[in-house]
Amino acid sequence: MYNSQISFTLDTICPWTYLAKKRLDLALAQLPPEVSSKVSFKVQFLPYQLYPSFGPAQEKYAWQRDRKYDGAKDKMDMYVEYMSTLGEASGIKFSFGGDIADTLQAHRVIQYFQEDAGAETANRLVDALYRKYFEEERNPSSVGTLVAACVEAGIDGQKAKAVVEDESEGAADVKAALRESVTNGIDSVPHIVFEGRRRDLTLVGAKEIHEYIKAMETIAKECS
């Protein structure tokens, strides 16, 4: 059995990374036996900030309307409709209410518990953070959101609260990981690398389920 790491670079306020995460999960669940019998895939989450100098939290809909579409409500509404259609196909109910905010603390918490509690817990934590921001209109980096997401992921509430509230815990590590993403030339997310025995395969952007399956099939073929 070959062990392949899937390095998934994301930002927790990027809808395309949420779509990619959902589609990758579906792809992993649909792998044919000739792939799953040869390769064990494990996802590692890596941080990236689309807006590293983001200031105070702002109203999400208005911020995106003004930044992306120069205040044009009709264009923003077309975007909302488009993303909603894409989301529904993957089981996501996108909502563009609530606030948008800096994501450094969310990344810090993900990286801390990925190291401390393992890949499965990190996977549940990322799912919970995406759902809270994109579907429940929660602030993406508030203490309440982060603690609630941790608890949903199976992390002890007291430990989660202690880690979330201590912003120095894991801060140096996550900042180093963010710098490494930039050093590695990553300038957009999702950025997904499938580790192979002969070569790695990189997919940038939210791909279709069959494209993720094809990448993993290639890894399996080339591992023997």
C-alpha positions, 0 to 999 in steps of 0.5 A, a space after each residue: 500500500 502506497 501512502 499519498 499525502 494530499 496537500 490542500 492549501 485553502 482559505 476559510 473565506 474562499 467559496 471555491 475552496 469550500 467547493 473543492 473540499 466537498 468535491 474532493 471528499 466525494 471523489 475520495 468516497 467514489 474511488 474504484 477498488 483498483 485505486 483504494 486497494 493500492 493507495 491510501 490518501 491522507 489530506 493535509 490542510 495548509 494555510 493561505 490568506 487571500 487578504 492578509 492585511 484585512 482590517 476590521 470585520 465588514 458586512 460580507 455582501 456589501 464588501 464583495 459587491 463593492 470590491 468585486 463589482 464596483 458596487 453593482 448590485 445586479 452583478 453581485 446578485 448574478 454571482 450569488 445566484 451562480 455560486 448558489 447553483 454550484 453549491 447546491 450540486 455539492 450539498 452546500 447552501 451558500 449564504 452571503 449574509 453576515 460578516 467577512 473578517 481576517 482568517 489568521 486565527 482560523 488558520 492557526 486553530 486548524 494547524 494547531 489541532 491538525 498537529 495535536 489531534 490528527 487528520 480526521 479531526 482537522 477534516 471535521 474542523 475545516 468542514 465546520 468552519 466552512 459551514 459556519 461561515 458560508 451557510 450559517 453567516 458566522 464571523 469566520 474568526 470570532 472566538 465563538 465561531 472557532 470554539 463552536 467549530 472545534 467542539 463540532 469536530 470532537 475537540 474538548 470544549 475547554 481545550 478548544 477555548 484555551 487554544 482559541 483564546 491564546 493567540 500566541 499558541 501556534 502563531 509562529 508555526 502558522 505564520 511560517 506556513 503562510 510564508 512558505 505558501 507564498 515562497 512556493 509560488 502559491 497565489 490562489 486557492 484552492 491549490 491541491 497537490 497529490 503526492 506520487 511515487 514518480 511525480 506529484 500532480 497539482 490541481 489549481 482551482 475548484 475542479 470537478 469530481 471526476 478530475 480529482 478521481 482521475 488524478 488519484 487514479 494516475 497516482 495509483 497507476 504510477 505507484 507500482 
